[in-house]
Amino acid sequence: MLAARPEGLPPAGLSDLLRQTGRVSAQADALRARVIAEAERTHAAEEEGFRSTMEWLAAVSGEPAPACRRQLAVAEALERMPETRAAFAAGEVCESKVRLLAQAQALAPEQFARDEANLLARVGAASSQQAPGLLAAWKREADPQAAEAEAERLHEMRALHISKDWSGLLHLSGDLDPASGLLVLEALNSLTDPTHLDADDTRTPPQARADALAEICRRYLDGANGARRPTRVLVTIPWNTLQSGKGLVDTEAGPIGAQTARRITCDATISRVLLDSQSVPVEMGRATRVIPPALRRALDLRDQHCTHPGCRMPARFCDVHHIQHWAQGGTTNLANLRLLCRTHHRDAHDHQPYPKRE
C-alpha cells in the first residue's frame, strides 16, 4: 500500500486510498505504543543512559516533550484497555480517539472496564467532533458527583478580559463555563450562519463573529422583545466634524471616524453642549430624539425590513438612516428616511453613493 500512487486516481479512488492510509497510520501508532510500553516495562531508557522513558523517547523520536508525554500516557493506559488495544493494532481506531479513551479510563477505571466495548464502538463510529461529547456524557454517568464538582469548578473559572491597545482596538479574551458558552455560541451563530448572510458577504468568519457580537450588544441596548429604547452610549461629537463628515471623534473605547459618528447620530438622542476653552461643558441643552417614536413606527410599517436590495433583516433589528444627513440639512421625515441593517447602514456611510430605497 505504501507504494500506491495517488496521481491520476478518480475522487473515489483518492477517498479509498486516504482511508487505507489512515488505517496503516493507526497501526503504526499502535506499534509505537507497544514499543514505548515495552521500553517502560524493561527499563530500556535507563540501560541506554537516560533518566526516564520520556527523555529516551524525545531523544530517539525527535518529537517535542509534550508529544512524547502524551504518547507515553497512551502506551501506559493501553496496558489496561484490552479491547481498545486490539482495535488500535488493527487500525480500526485512530490515535486521537485512543487518547480520549485513555483519559476516560483514567477517570473511572472500574466503570471503563465494564463499558469499554460499548464505548469503543460508539467513539470509533463517531466523528472527531462528536467523540469528546460522547465521553463527556459517559463521564457524567460514571461519576455524577465528580461531574457536578467539575461543572462548579468550570463555572468558577469564568472570566472575561477587556483591554484597549495603542491603536484603539479593543481586545477581548476569556473563558466561559459550558452553559454560558452555549448561549454565546447560539447567539453568535444566529447572526453568522451562512444561510443568514448575503451571498456576496466578503467578511471572514472572525470578522463576522466580531460584527455579530457588536450587533447583539446593540440589540440589547435597543431593548428586548422589540421594545426599543435609546442606546445608552455617550459620544461627544464636534459640530463641524458632524457637518463635514471628516476627521476623528474620541470616545471612551477609542477614536471613531466621522462617518461612523454620522451613522450613530442618524437615530439618537441629541443634546447641544457648549464647552469652554478647556473643553469643560458649561451649558447643556434639552435632549431631543432625532427619530420620534411615532415616525419610527410609521417607518417600520412602510419598510418592514432592511431596504438594501436582497436583505430581509426584520425592521426591529434595523437602524434608521437619513438619506441626506440631518447635519447637512436633511429633513427628518419619511421621504428622507429608510431602514438599514447595521452592516448596510455602515456601508451607506462609508461607501457613498448608496442604492436608492426600494
Long-range contacts (C-beta under 8 A, 24 or more apart in sequence): 22-91, 22-94, 23-91, 23-92, 24-91, 25-91, 25-94, 25-95, 26-88, 26-91, 26-92, 26-93, 26-94, 26-95, 27-89, 27-90, 27-91, 29-88, 29-94, 29-95, 29-98, 30-85, 30-88, 30-89, 30-91, 31-89, 32-71, 32-75, 33-71, 33-74, 33-75, 33-78, 33-88, 33-98, 34-75, 34-89, 36-71, 36-72, 36-75, 37-75, 37-76, 37-78, 37-79, 40-72, 40-75, 40-76, 70-99, 73-99, 73-102, 74-98, 74-99, 74-102, 77-101, 77-102, 77-105, 77-106, 78-102, 80-105, 80-109, 80-113, 81-105, 81-112, 81-116, 82-116, 83-116, 83-117, 83-120, 84-116, 84-120, 87-120, 87-124, 92-124, 93-120, 93-123, 93-124, 96-128, 97-123, 97-124, 97-128, 97-131, 100-131, 100-132, 100-135, 101-135, 103-135, 104-135, 104-138, 104-139, 107-139, 107-142, 107-143, 107-146, 108-139, 108-142, 108-143, 111-142, 111-143, 112-142, 115-142, 151-177, 151-178, 154-178, 155-179, 164-253, 164-254, 167-254, 168-253, 168-254, 168-255, 169-254, 170-253, 170-254, 172-213, 187-212, 187-216, 188-212, 188-213, 188-216, 191-215, 191-216, 198-310, 198-311, 211-342, 211-343, 214-342, 215-317, 215-342, 218-342, 219-317, 226-316, 228-296, 228-316, 230-268, 230-269, 230-289, 231-268, 233-264, 235-261, 235-264, 236-273, 237-261, 237-265, 239-327, 242-327, 243-327, 243-328, 245-325, 259-349, 259-350, 260-346, 260-349, 262-325, 262-327, 262-349, 263-319, 263-321, 263-345, 263-346, 263-348, 263-349, 265-290, 265-325, 265-326, 265-327, 266-290, 266-319, 266-320, 266-321, 266-322, 266-325, 266-345, 267-291, 267-296, 267-319, 267-320, 290-320, 290-326, 290-332, 291-320, 291-332, 291-337, 295-332, 295-333, 295-334, 295-337, 296-320, 298-334, 299-334, 299-337, 299-338, 299-339, 300-339, 302-334, 303-338, 303-339, 303-357, 304-339, 305-339, 306-339, 306-340, 306-341, 306-344, 307-338, 307-339, 307-340, 307-357, 307-358, 308-340, 308-341, 308-344, 308-347, 308-355, 309-355, 309-358, 311-341, 311-344, 313-341, 315-339, 317-341, 317-342, 318-342, 318-345, 319-345, 321-345, 321-348, 323-357
